[in-house]
Amino acid sequence: MSKYHKLFGAGITAAAAGIIAIGLTAGVAQSQMMKPCCDEENINYSKDLWAAMTKAGLAGSGARADTPYKGQAPHGAILETITSEVKVGKHTGKVIVKRNFGGEGVSVDSVKGDRAKYLKAVTVMFKRDTGYDKDNNDWFWVKYNPDGTLATNPKGMPLAGRVMKGADKGCIACHLAVKDNDYIYGKQS
Ligand code: HEC
């Protein structure tokens, strides 16, 4: 984990709490006009994105290793974050792939020794074409299980697209706290 990360981590909770409250009112209006996420179109897109990431060596069994570091809630005890670019259809965009490791005995060293054993989820932000979600900088949010299938929230909703746009929790709500940094919290490699 970088120094920057440690510093940043401390202020996040307080900042997030304040900004989420503001985000709510505007969000409700938007979500009525546009499907926030998780419909078939977004689900299909998430499959194409997984395929593109696999091809680029960012996901799947052949994925390249990076440097695991101690993470913070909600993403996992140990994290690994890679920033790159992938092409989906005709669109090339920035992708931030975050591998979330956990489970008994998880540590930076144990993850380095056996990534597959501790991998719990892969959370991704992909910069889509302009206009996809202009209120939130056109990010596509998705949470995959280690095998590339879509993860679901406790209500069974698959997490892919403008995830929980306008809601008071979920990907966009929490990342709104770092809106001024293009919704990105921390480490970029
Ligand atoms: C409650 C707050 C919260 C929620 C909800 C949340 N995140 Fe994050 N996210 C964070 C924090 C904090 C970091 C920085 C973690 C680190 O690297 O130590 C982060 C980092 C990331 C990163 C790496 C880029 C960055 O911002 O540093 C990605 C990609 C990401 N989150 C995707 C998602 C997706 C997809 C979802 C929804 C499925 C989600 N996040 C939900 C707080 C949140």
Residues whose N, C-alpha, C, O or C-beta is under 5 A from the ligand:
A	BS01	HEC	K70 G71 Q72 A73 P74 I96 V97 K98 T123 V124 M125 W141 V142 K143 L159 G170 C171 C174 Y183 I184 Y185 G186 K187
